[in-house]
């Protein structure tokens, strides 16, 4: 023990470990900051550490080549011992990192922790969120499956529309004018070296700011921030109520981080990794390449935009949002911190979460796009086939084989691009059905040249049976009141 003590003192004398611990992990924080509301920052850091460790392990096997990337992922999934689980932990760690960081930003916003003197702490956090999303996007591209290929194609198309520098930005993004072998190498460099390096630098800056400007005290209604008095007031709080972060205030962070780690490992074990979903093939057009969940809201918003708003929203909205986020601590620098006395802030969070939630749901279901495999994966429910005539059954077969189910749901299953067919006979007469099929209308293309008269007759015969028993069939009339 005496020898060990001498070695410890010798190392401390040269490395100043005690002073380093006191200035970092042992620095004093307000006692009321040891709250469950303050655990999201450490949770985000844990997720990043998991990403670095699992990413380094995956890099031993992954080959950033258009010919080998898909094969190396298949090898990880099916041949490498626990390779699938390593990929799953990396994927779910990314999902949790974005989610926890978003919750951290919301907490900071509601607690007014972006105000004086922590403006740069907020700004560095905003950039950390942007780079984290950049990591997520580049990671999705590295899967290099059908989803990744066509998602990148859409991203490159959007980038190419930037005024004046669009072509140069596409060349920078793809390492050339098109998606090729150099593209994957470029994204591998972004994902493994450039963006993680920037994140590490920003985390260092962020933690430095936390140490120098302190952790925001738990806000109380009526306790306003004033530049002239806040610094002295915070020093008094630390002097009278301060406790060392380690070991006094770190308890809840450790518990939350432990639960978070268990959640990531459990989700990885239950749900597994994502993809790869099909070999990337430029000749097979993917009508709806769906991104990972954190981009689904953007995906949905862009899909639902009217054509005349595309350029304005694509390039104006990000600039406005980023300007508001970066400018927030400068134009709302003092005053109340507590969410109880800031109803506008609470309303902004609620509306933003609801909008993003609805858009994410719509992005997941993507009702504006056909489900190209619905005709082969979703059979017609048996209830719609009972007691049907041979002609009607033939029409049901045509309805399925001609891929109508890709756009029209039946029995609650199928595409949502067009209206559901469960009650189509209550809306359209037989003649109207024939006209709609042959001539098209609305969002529906004309199929007059693709279906024979016999096929149309069979399909319409079957569709005339599609109505609830308690509702009458549509009447032959030009008066809409009679149809009701």
N, C-alpha and C positions, 0 to 999 in steps of 0.2 A: 504493500500500500504506500509506503514511504517513497519507493522508487517511482511508482505511478504518479504520485503527487508531484515529484520533482520534474518528471517528464511533462506533465500538464502545465506546470508553472513555466517551464522552459519554452514550451510552445506558445503559451499565452503572452510571454514577454516579447516574443518575436512577431506573432501574428495578431496580437491584441484581440483575442477572441472574446474575452469578457466585455471589453468596450464595444466590440462589434455587436454582440448579443444585446447589450443594453440599448444600443442606438437603433436596433431593428426590431427583433422579435420581442424584446423586453421593454420597448418604449411604452410610455404611459398613455392611456386613452381614457375618455370619460367612462365612468362605471356603467352608465345607462346605455352605452353603445354595445355592451355584451348582450345583444338582443337577437331574437330569431330573424328580425328584419335585416340584420347586418351580415348574414351568412352567405349571400349570393356571390360576393366578390371572391371569397376563398373557394367557393364551389366552382366558379368559372376557372380559377387558376388550376384547380385539381383536374378539370376536364382537359385543359391545355397540356398538362403534364402527361395525362393518359394518351393524348394524341401524339405527342412527341415520342413516347416510348413505343407505342404500337406502330406508329408510322416508320420509325427506324427499323423495327423488326420486319415489317412488310417490304421495306426497300431491299432487304437481302434477297427476296424472291422476285419481286415485281420487275418487269422489263419494260421500260418506256419506249416501246417500238410498236408501230401500227400492226406489224405481223405477229408480235409476241405478247402484247399487253393482255388481250383477251385470253390467250392460252395460259399465261402465268396466273391470272385470276382463277381460271378453272382448275389449275393445278393446286392453288391454295385452297379452293373449296373442296376438292375431292381427293387429293393425293397427299398433300403436306399434313403431317400430324397436327391437329388442332388449328390448321390454317384458316378454316372457315370461321372458327371462334375468334381468332385474332382479327380477321376482317370485320366480324360483327362488332367487336368491342370498339374498333376504330370508327365504324359507321355510327354506332349509337353514342359514342363519346362526342362525335361531331354534333349530332342532334341535340344532345343534352347541353353541350357548350353554348350553342346558339340560344336555346331556350333559357338557360340560367343567366346568360349575359343579358338577354332582353329583360328578364325579371329584375336584374341588378340595376339596369338603366331606369326602369320604371320606379323602383324603390328610391333611387337617388333623386329622381325628378319630384316624386311626391314628398320626400323629406327635405326638399330645398337644399340638398347638399352640393348643388352646383353653384351656389351663390358665394359671394366674397367670404374668404379669400381662396376659394377652391375652383376658380374658373378653369385653370389649365388641367386640373384633375378631370373635370367633365370633358373638356376638349380631347384629351388623350383617350378617354373612354369611348368617345364617339368614333375616333379613328380605329381603336381596337375592335369595335363592333364591325366597322367596314372591312377591316382586314380579315376578321373571322369569317365574314360572309364570302370574302374572296377566297379564303382557304376552302370553304365548303364548295364553292363553284368549281374551282380547279380540281378538287378531289372527285367531284362527280364526273368531270371530263376524263379523268384517269381511268375510270371504269371502262371507258371506250367500248360501250355496247351501243345498241340502236338508240336508246334513250339519250346517251351522252353525245353520240354523233349528231343527231338531229337537233338536240338542244343547243349544241355548240354552233350548228349552222344558223339557227335562229339568232343566237347571240351575235354572231359575226354579221348577219344581215342587219341587225339593229345598229351595231357599231358602224357599219359602212354608211349609214344615213346621217352621221354627224357632219354638219356643214364644214366645208373646207378641209378638214383633216380626217374624214371618214376612211378613205382608202389607206392612208398611212397607219391609222389605228388598227385596221383589219390586218395589215401586214405585220404589225407588231404583235398582235394577238395570236395569229396563226403561223407566224414565222414564214409567211408567204401569202400569195393571193388566194389559196385554197387550203382545205384541210388535207394535210399530207403527213408524211413521216416526221417532218420537223415540228409539226404542230404539237404532237404528244410530248416530244422532248422539251419544247418550250413550256408546256403546262407542268411538266414534271419539275422543271427548274423553278417555276413560280411556286408550286405547291410544297416542295421539299426545302428549298433554299431561301428564295427571296422573301416571300410573305412570312414564313416563320421567323426569319431574322428581323424583319420589321416589327413583328408582334413581340418578340423578346425585348427589342429596344424600347418599345412603347410600354411594355409591362414594367421594365426597369424605371422608366420615367414616371409611370403612374404610381408605383410603390414609393419612389423617392418623394413625390408630391404628397402622398398620404403621410409619410413620416415627417416631412417638414411643415406641412399645413394642418396636420392632425386629422383624426377621424371625426366626422360630423357628429356632434352631440345629438341625442334623441330630441327632436323638435317638440316644443310645447306651444300651445296657442297663446298669442300675445307676446311671445319672446322673439322680438324682431332683430334682424341683423342691421347694424349700423357700422359703417366703415370706421368711424372715429373711435368706437368703443369696443368693437368685437374682439380684436386681438388681445387686449388686456382682459376682457371678460373670459375668453377661452383659456388664457393662462391661469386665471383664478379657478376655473372649473377643474383644470388638470391638477392644480395645487391642492384643492380641497376635496375633490372627488375622483381624482385620477387613480387608475390601477394599471399594473403592467399587463400588456396584451397577453404575454405568456408568463405565468400560467393562468391569470385570473379571468381574462376576457375571451380566451380562445376555446372554452369548453363547447359552446354551442356550434362554433365553426367545425370542430372536430366531429361532433355528432352528425351534423348535416353532411359533411364530406363523406363520412362513413356510409350513411344512408344513400347518398348519391352514387358512391362507388358500387354498392350492392345493387342499386337500380340499373346502372349501366351493364353490369355483369349479368344480371338476370334477364334484361331485355335482349342482350346479345345471345344468351343461351336459348331463350324461347323463340325469338323472331329471326335470329340468324342474320347473316349479312345481306346486303342489297345487291342483286345482280351477280354477274353480268347478265343482261336481258337480251340475248341474241347477238350474233356477230354483226358488227357495224357494216352495213351494205348500202352504198349510195343509190343503188338501183331499186331498193325497197323503201318507198316513201312512208315515213311515220307521220300520220296525220296529227297526232297529239303527243309529242314527246314531253312527258310530265317530269318536272324537276323534283328535287327533294323538297320536304315539307316547308322549309324556311323560305323557299322561292315561289311556293304555290300561289300566294296572294298576288305577287307581281305578275306571274303567269296568267292568272285569272283577270286581273285588271287590264293587261295589255290585250287579252283576247276579247274582252267586252267593249273596248274602246270603239267608238265610231271612227270611220276612216279619216274624217276631217280633223280629228283631235290627236291623231297618232304622233305627229312630229312635235306638237306642243307639249303633250304629256310625257313622251319618251325622254325628251331632253330638258323640258322646263321643270317638271315635277321633282326629279332628283336634285336639281340645283336649289330649288326652293326649300325642300325638306332639309338638305344638308346645311343650307344657310341658316335656317331656323334653329337647327340643333347646335351648330357652332356658335351662333350669335346669342343663344338663350342666356348664358351666364353673364353676358355683357349688357343686355337691355333689361334683364330682370335680376339685378345684382344684389339688392338689399330688400329688407322688409320681412314679412312673415315667411316662416318655413313650414309650419305644420299644415298638413293636408286638410285639417278640420277648418282652417280659416282661408283655404284656397280652393273654393268650389270649382273655379274655372279649370284649374290644373287637374282635379279629379275627373271633371267632365271630359277633358281632352283625352285622358287615359282610357276612360270607359268607351268613348266613341272610337278611338283608335283601335283598341282591342277588339271591339265588336266588328268594325269594318274589316280588319285583317282576318278575324276568325271566319266571317262569312265568305270573304274572298278565298281563303284557304280551303274551305269546304267546297266551294264552287270549282276551285282549281283541282281538287281531288276527284270530283265527279265529272268535271268538264262537260256540262250538258250541251255546249255549243258544238261539240265535235262528235262525229260518229264513233261508235265502239266497233272497230273493224272486225272483231272476232265474235260479236254477239250472235251472229247467225249460226256459227258452228259450236258455240259453247253454251248457249241458252236455249234449250228445246222449248217448243210450244207447250204450255201446261195441258195436262191430260183433260182437265175440265172443259177446255175449249174445243176438244175433239170428240167428245161423247155425243152420240146420236146425230152425227153429221152425215150428209149424203156423200156418195162417192165423189161428186163434183166439188163439194165443199172441202172434203179431205184433200183432194188434188190441189185446190186453191191454197190450203194450209201448207202443203209441201212447197208450192211455188213461192209463197210468202217467205218461207224459211230459206229456200235455196237461192232465191234472187237477192238475198241479203237485206230484205226490208227491215229485219230486226236490228240491224246496225244503227238505224236512226229512230225506230219506233219501238217503244216498250210494249210488252204484252204480259199481263199478270205481274206487273211491277218489275219486270226484268227485261233488259235490252237497252238500246241507245235512247238518249233524251233529246237528240237533235230535232226531231219532229214530235208531234203530239202522240200520246199513248193511244193504242188502238182498242183498248178494252171496251170503250163505249162509242166507237166510231160510227156504228149504225144509228146512234141517236142524233148524230150531227149531220151526217151526209146520207142522201138517198143513193140508190144504185147508180143512177145516171151521173150524179155528182162525183161519185167514187171513180167511175170510168173516166170522166173528164179530168179529174185530178191526177190520175195515174198516167194518162196519155199525154196531157198538155202540161202537167206540172203547175206550179203556182206557189207564191210565197218563197220559202226556202227550199222547196222540193223541185228537183229537176224533172224534165219530161222523160217518160219512159216509153213513149209511143213507138219508137224505132227499136226498142230493146225487148219488147214483149209482143208475142203474137196475140191476135184477138182471142184465141182459145185460152191462153194463159191469163189475159185480163179478165175474161168472163169467170174463170175459176177463182181467181183471187177475190173478185168482187162478191161472188157467191158466198165465199167463206167470210168475208168481212161483214156481210149483211147479218151474220149470226152474232157478231160481237157487240152485245149490249146486255145490261142487266135485265133480268126477267121482269122487274117491276117498272122498267122505263120503256115507253113506246118507241118504235122506230121513227126515224125522221120522215116527215111528210113531204110530198111533192108539191111545193108551193114556193112562190117568189116572195111571199109575205113572211118576214122573219118572225112576226108575232105568233104565227100559227105553229112554227117549229118549237116554240118554247114549251 
